[in-house]
Amino acid sequence: MVLEKNTYSGSTQNSQKRVIGQLSFIKLILLCLVSFVLCAVGPLVIFSPIPLAMAFLMYGFVQTFSVALVAIFASMALALTVPAMAELSIYSVIMVIVTIVGFMVSTIVVRGEHPVKGFILRGLVSLSVIGLLVFAANVISPEPLTASFEKQIVEYTNGVKSTENYQAVLKNGGDEARQIEQFMSNPLELIRQFYNWIFSLVFVFVFFVLWLSTFTVMRNKSLWHRMHNYKYGLSDFVKFKVPDFVVYFVIIGFGLFVGSDFLGGETAEIIGGNILLGLGVLYFFQGMGIYVDLLRYLRIFGLLRNLLTIMTIFYGYQFVAIAGLFDTWVNFRKYFKKK
């Protein structure tokens, strides 16, 4: 009797070795470099955890942390030794936070968690940590954090006003120049208005960055699935659904925001607005799941699908959130089923 060889396990091991062999150390450095560059490009910072999350999954925790730490310490050293590169210290701090976020997202896969559960859990943990850090800093600081922050803003605006670039912008005129002049003339008033919305803005930012990173990692599962036995994918992540009872809080927030003149004035408007913003991002996630399923139903794939998804996220987010809200009653996915 001839014994058959277990070719499955052997072929799997060979394929894993082949994939790992293709992952050169240069590519790891490139991923970390891309992440660092995104940290320094204003609004694009929301994308910065994605390359690191992919690096953690493809190269492991030790190698990725090592390269990221080298980049952080090198940029910090340059900031301290070269005055012209002082801004690198800010980007180094951002890179530390981004590395932590990328690590958190990658652990969803490593631990085999459902992507929706893992994403929500990490969002709540992040908000709790931020709250504790702010509370601790406020207790330790000799003066309230708001007062310290306002002093720094005043010093910064006074320094900017004395520069030639600022005067040149004002001379050129235009809407942008008027907005800058308005902020510089009374920065504290705008900062205090910002305080009113800080809770919902932090909530939206934290959950959106985590959602975007998790969405991209699930979308590119083909790059790391041979190294991780992970049974979930993008189709599972986009099934995100807000519980039906949450719609009552939306109604309350809308009532406070619209009827603020009769329900408490500006305070009611601020509370209602914060409720709508915070819950709006959750319904956006639900709406994006519907949108992704719609593109799949229409058989739109590849580059066109990626472009449509990106454009919808940044230009059609309000419509997506509304679609997610109405999905509570309509169930749009039932129309995507082929007869």
JOHULIN-V557283 format. One record per pair of residues at least 24 apart in sequence whose C-alpha atoms are under 10 Angstrom apart, sorted by the first residue. I is the first residue (numbers start at 1). J is the second residue. D is the distance in whole Angstrom. If there is no record, write none. Layout:
BEGIN
I | J | D
I | J | D
END
This chain:
BEGIN
12 | 226 | 8
13 | 226 | 10
15 | 226 | 8
15 | 227 | 10
16 | 225 | 10
16 | 226 | 6
16 | 227 | 7
17 | 226 | 10
17 | 227 | 10
19 | 58 | 9
19 | 223 | 9
19 | 224 | 9
19 | 226 | 8
19 | 227 | 8
20 | 58 | 8
20 | 59 | 8
20 | 224 | 10
20 | 226 | 9
20 | 227 | 8
23 | 55 | 10
23 | 58 | 8
23 | 59 | 8
24 | 59 | 9
25 | 59 | 9
25 | 63 | 9
25 | 64 | 10
25 | 67 | 10
27 | 55 | 9
27 | 59 | 10
28 | 52 | 9
28 | 54 | 10
28 | 55 | 6
28 | 56 | 9
28 | 58 | 9
28 | 59 | 7
28 | 63 | 8
28 | 64 | 7
28 | 67 | 8
28 | 68 | 10
29 | 55 | 9
29 | 63 | 10
29 | 64 | 9
29 | 67 | 7
29 | 68 | 8
29 | 71 | 9
30 | 55 | 10
31 | 55 | 7
31 | 64 | 9
31 | 67 | 10
31 | 68 | 10
32 | 64 | 8
32 | 65 | 10
32 | 67 | 7
32 | 68 | 6
32 | 69 | 10
32 | 71 | 8
32 | 95 | 9
32 | 99 | 9
33 | 67 | 9
33 | 68 | 9
33 | 71 | 8
35 | 68 | 9
35 | 95 | 8
35 | 98 | 8
35 | 99 | 9
35 | 102 | 10
36 | 68 | 9
36 | 71 | 8
36 | 72 | 9
36 | 75 | 10
36 | 91 | 7
36 | 92 | 8
36 | 94 | 9
36 | 95 | 6
36 | 96 | 10
36 | 98 | 9
36 | 99 | 10
37 | 91 | 9
37 | 95 | 9
38 | 91 | 9
38 | 95 | 9
39 | 90 | 9
39 | 91 | 6
39 | 92 | 9
39 | 93 | 10
39 | 94 | 6
39 | 95 | 7
39 | 97 | 10
39 | 98 | 8
40 | 87 | 9
40 | 88 | 8
40 | 90 | 9
40 | 91 | 6
40 | 92 | 9
40 | 94 | 9
40 | 95 | 9
41 | 91 | 10
45 | 94 | 9
45 | 95 | 10
45 | 98 | 9
45 | 209 | 9
46 | 98 | 9
46 | 205 | 9
46 | 206 | 10
46 | 208 | 8
46 | 209 | 6
46 | 210 | 9
46 | 212 | 8
46 | 213 | 8
47 | 98 | 9
47 | 209 | 8
47 | 210 | 10
47 | 212 | 8
47 | 213 | 7
47 | 216 | 10
48 | 94 | 10
48 | 95 | 8
48 | 98 | 6
48 | 99 | 9
48 | 101 | 9
48 | 102 | 8
48 | 209 | 9
48 | 213 | 9
49 | 95 | 9
49 | 97 | 9
49 | 98 | 5
49 | 99 | 7
49 | 100 | 8
49 | 101 | 6
49 | 102 | 5
49 | 103 | 8
49 | 104 | 10
49 | 105 | 9
49 | 209 | 8
49 | 210 | 9
49 | 212 | 9
49 | 213 | 7
49 | 214 | 10
50 | 98 | 9
50 | 99 | 10
50 | 101 | 9
50 | 102 | 6
50 | 103 | 10
50 | 105 | 9
50 | 106 | 9
50 | 209 | 9
50 | 210 | 9
50 | 212 | 8
50 | 213 | 5
50 | 214 | 8
50 | 215 | 10
50 | 216 | 7
50 | 217 | 7
51 | 98 | 10
51 | 99 | 10
51 | 102 | 8
51 | 213 | 9
51 | 216 | 10
51 | 217 | 9
52 | 98 | 8
52 | 99 | 6
52 | 100 | 9
52 | 101 | 9
52 | 102 | 5
52 | 103 | 7
52 | 105 | 9
52 | 106 | 9
52 | 213 | 10
53 | 98 | 9
53 | 99 | 8
53 | 100 | 9
53 | 101 | 8
53 | 102 | 4
53 | 103 | 6
53 | 104 | 8
53 | 105 | 6
53 | 106 | 5
53 | 107 | 9
53 | 213 | 8
53 | 214 | 9
53 | 216 | 10
53 | 217 | 7
54 | 102 | 8
54 | 103 | 9
54 | 105 | 9
54 | 106 | 7
54 | 213 | 9
54 | 216 | 9
54 | 217 | 7
54 | 220 | 9
54 | 221 | 9
54 | 223 | 8
54 | 224 | 8
55 | 102 | 9
55 | 103 | 9
55 | 106 | 9
55 | 224 | 9
56 | 99 | 10
56 | 102 | 8
56 | 103 | 7
56 | 104 | 10
56 | 105 | 9
56 | 106 | 6
56 | 107 | 9
56 | 110 | 10
56 | 224 | 10
57 | 102 | 10
57 | 103 | 9
57 | 105 | 10
57 | 106 | 6
57 | 107 | 8
57 | 109 | 8
57 | 110 | 8
57 | 217 | 9
57 | 221 | 10
57 | 223 | 9
57 | 224 | 6
57 | 225 | 9
57 | 227 | 8
57 | 228 | 8
58 | 106 | 10
58 | 223 | 8
58 | 224 | 6
58 | 225 | 9
58 | 226 | 9
58 | 227 | 7
58 | 228 | 9
59 | 224 | 9
59 | 227 | 9
60 | 106 | 10
60 | 110 | 10
60 | 227 | 10
61 | 103 | 8
61 | 106 | 9
61 | 107 | 10
64 | 99 | 9
64 | 103 | 9
65 | 99 | 8
65 | 100 | 10
65 | 103 | 9
68 | 95 | 8
68 | 96 | 8
68 | 98 | 10
68 | 99 | 7
69 | 95 | 9
69 | 96 | 8
69 | 99 | 9
71 | 95 | 9
71 | 96 | 10
72 | 96 | 7
72 | 99 | 10
98 | 209 | 10
101 | 126 | 9
101 | 206 | 10
101 | 209 | 9
101 | 210 | 7
101 | 213 | 9
102 | 210 | 9
102 | 213 | 8
102 | 214 | 9
104 | 210 | 9
104 | 214 | 10
105 | 210 | 7
105 | 211 | 9
105 | 213 | 7
105 | 214 | 6
105 | 215 | 10
105 | 217 | 8
106 | 213 | 9
106 | 214 | 8
106 | 217 | 8
108 | 214 | 9
108 | 230 | 9
109 | 214 | 10
109 | 217 | 9
109 | 218 | 9
109 | 221 | 10
109 | 224 | 10
109 | 225 | 9
109 | 228 | 7
109 | 229 | 9
109 | 230 | 6
109 | 231 | 9
109 | 232 | 9
109 | 233 | 10
110 | 227 | 10
110 | 228 | 7
110 | 229 | 8
110 | 230 | 8
111 | 228 | 10
111 | 229 | 10
111 | 230 | 9
112 | 228 | 9
112 | 229 | 8
112 | 230 | 6
112 | 231 | 8
112 | 232 | 8
113 | 230 | 8
113 | 231 | 9
113 | 232 | 8
114 | 230 | 9
114 | 231 | 9
114 | 232 | 7
114 | 233 | 9
114 | 236 | 8
114 | 237 | 8
115 | 211 | 10
115 | 214 | 7
115 | 215 | 9
115 | 218 | 8
115 | 232 | 7
115 | 233 | 8
115 | 234 | 9
115 | 236 | 7
115 | 237 | 5
115 | 238 | 9
115 | 239 | 10
115 | 240 | 9
116 | 211 | 9
116 | 214 | 9
116 | 215 | 10
116 | 236 | 8
116 | 237 | 6
116 | 238 | 8
116 | 239 | 8
116 | 240 | 6
116 | 241 | 9
117 | 237 | 9
117 | 240 | 9
118 | 210 | 10
118 | 214 | 9
119 | 207 | 8
119 | 210 | 7
119 | 211 | 7
119 | 213 | 10
119 | 214 | 7
119 | 215 | 10
119 | 237 | 9
120 | 207 | 8
120 | 210 | 9
120 | 211 | 9
122 | 206 | 9
122 | 207 | 9
122 | 210 | 8
123 | 203 | 8
123 | 204 | 10
123 | 206 | 6
123 | 207 | 6
123 | 208 | 9
123 | 209 | 9
123 | 210 | 7
123 | 211 | 9
124 | 203 | 9
124 | 206 | 9
124 | 207 | 9
126 | 203 | 10
126 | 206 | 7
126 | 207 | 9
126 | 210 | 10
127 | 199 | 10
127 | 202 | 8
127 | 203 | 7
127 | 206 | 7
127 | 207 | 9
130 | 202 | 9
130 | 206 | 10
146 | 191 | 9
146 | 192 | 9
146 | 195 | 9
149 | 188 | 10
149 | 191 | 9
150 | 187 | 9
150 | 188 | 7
150 | 191 | 8
150 | 192 | 9
151 | 188 | 9
153 | 184 | 10
153 | 187 | 7
153 | 188 | 8
153 | 191 | 9
154 | 184 | 9
154 | 186 | 9
154 | 187 | 7
154 | 188 | 8
156 | 184 | 10
157 | 183 | 9
157 | 184 | 6
157 | 185 | 9
157 | 186 | 9
157 | 187 | 8
158 | 184 | 8
158 | 185 | 10
160 | 184 | 9
161 | 185 | 9
193 | 270 | 10
196 | 267 | 9
196 | 270 | 6
196 | 271 | 9
196 | 273 | 10
196 | 274 | 8
197 | 270 | 7
197 | 271 | 9
197 | 273 | 8
197 | 274 | 6
197 | 277 | 9
198 | 274 | 9
199 | 274 | 7
199 | 275 | 10
199 | 277 | 10
199 | 278 | 8
200 | 271 | 10
200 | 273 | 8
200 | 274 | 5
200 | 275 | 7
200 | 276 | 9
200 | 277 | 6
200 | 278 | 5
200 | 279 | 9
200 | 280 | 10
200 | 281 | 10
201 | 274 | 8
201 | 277 | 8
201 | 278 | 8
202 | 278 | 9
203 | 274 | 10
203 | 277 | 9
203 | 278 | 6
203 | 279 | 9
203 | 281 | 9
204 | 277 | 7
204 | 278 | 6
204 | 279 | 9
204 | 280 | 9
204 | 281 | 6
204 | 282 | 9
205 | 278 | 10
205 | 281 | 9
207 | 278 | 10
207 | 281 | 8
207 | 282 | 8
207 | 285 | 10
208 | 281 | 7
208 | 282 | 9
208 | 284 | 9
208 | 285 | 9
211 | 237 | 9
211 | 282 | 10
211 | 285 | 8
212 | 285 | 10
212 | 313 | 10
219 | 306 | 10
234 | 289 | 9
234 | 292 | 9
235 | 289 | 8
235 | 292 | 9
235 | 293 | 8
236 | 289 | 9
237 | 285 | 10
237 | 286 | 10
237 | 289 | 8
238 | 285 | 8
238 | 286 | 7
238 | 287 | 9
238 | 288 | 7
238 | 289 | 4
238 | 290 | 7
238 | 291 | 9
238 | 292 | 7
238 | 293 | 8
239 | 285 | 9
239 | 286 | 7
239 | 287 | 10
239 | 288 | 9
239 | 289 | 6
239 | 290 | 8
239 | 292 | 10
239 | 293 | 9
240 | 282 | 9
240 | 283 | 9
240 | 285 | 7
240 | 286 | 5
240 | 287 | 9
240 | 288 | 9
240 | 289 | 7
240 | 290 | 9
241 | 282 | 8
241 | 283 | 8
241 | 285 | 8
241 | 286 | 5
241 | 287 | 9
241 | 289 | 9
241 | 290 | 10
241 | 324 | 8
241 | 325 | 10
241 | 327 | 9
241 | 328 | 9
242 | 279 | 9
242 | 282 | 7
242 | 283 | 7
242 | 284 | 10
242 | 285 | 9
242 | 286 | 7
242 | 324 | 9
242 | 325 | 9
242 | 327 | 10
242 | 328 | 8
243 | 328 | 8
244 | 325 | 9
244 | 327 | 10
244 | 328 | 6
244 | 329 | 9
245 | 328 | 10
246 | 279 | 8
246 | 283 | 10
246 | 325 | 10
246 | 328 | 10
247 | 279 | 9
247 | 283 | 10
247 | 325 | 8
247 | 326 | 10
247 | 328 | 8
249 | 275 | 8
249 | 276 | 9
249 | 279 | 8
250 | 275 | 7
250 | 276 | 6
250 | 277 | 10
250 | 278 | 10
250 | 279 | 7
250 | 280 | 8
250 | 325 | 9
251 | 275 | 10
251 | 276 | 9
252 | 276 | 9
253 | 277 | 9
253 | 279 | 9
279 | 321 | 9
279 | 325 | 10
280 | 317 | 10
280 | 318 | 8
280 | 320 | 10
280 | 321 | 6
280 | 322 | 8
280 | 324 | 9
280 | 325 | 8
281 | 317 | 9
281 | 318 | 9
281 | 320 | 10
281 | 321 | 7
281 | 324 | 10
282 | 321 | 8
282 | 324 | 8
282 | 325 | 9
283 | 317 | 10
283 | 318 | 10
283 | 320 | 8
283 | 321 | 5
283 | 322 | 7
283 | 323 | 8
283 | 324 | 5
283 | 325 | 6
283 | 326 | 9
283 | 327 | 9
283 | 328 | 10
284 | 313 | 9
284 | 316 | 10
284 | 317 | 7
284 | 318 | 8
284 | 319 | 8
284 | 320 | 6
284 | 321 | 4
284 | 322 | 7
284 | 323 | 8
284 | 324 | 6
284 | 325 | 8
285 | 313 | 10
285 | 317 | 10
285 | 320 | 8
285 | 321 | 7
285 | 324 | 7
286 | 320 | 8
286 | 321 | 7
286 | 322 | 10
286 | 323 | 8
286 | 324 | 5
286 | 325 | 8
286 | 327 | 8
286 | 328 | 10
287 | 317 | 9
287 | 318 | 10
287 | 319 | 8
287 | 320 | 5
287 | 321 | 6
287 | 322 | 7
287 | 323 | 5
287 | 324 | 4
287 | 325 | 8
287 | 326 | 9
287 | 327 | 8
287 | 332 | 10
288 | 312 | 9
288 | 313 | 8
288 | 317 | 9
288 | 320 | 6
288 | 321 | 8
288 | 323 | 9
288 | 324 | 8
289 | 320 | 9
289 | 324 | 8
289 | 333 | 10
290 | 320 | 9
290 | 323 | 8
290 | 324 | 8
290 | 327 | 9
290 | 331 | 9
290 | 332 | 7
290 | 333 | 7
290 | 336 | 10
291 | 320 | 8
291 | 323 | 9
291 | 324 | 9
291 | 332 | 10
291 | 333 | 10
293 | 332 | 10
293 | 333 | 8
293 | 336 | 8
294 | 332 | 9
294 | 333 | 8
294 | 335 | 9
294 | 336 | 7
295 | 336 | 10
296 | 336 | 9
297 | 333 | 10
297 | 335 | 10
297 | 336 | 6
297 | 337 | 8
297 | 338 | 8
298 | 336 | 9
END
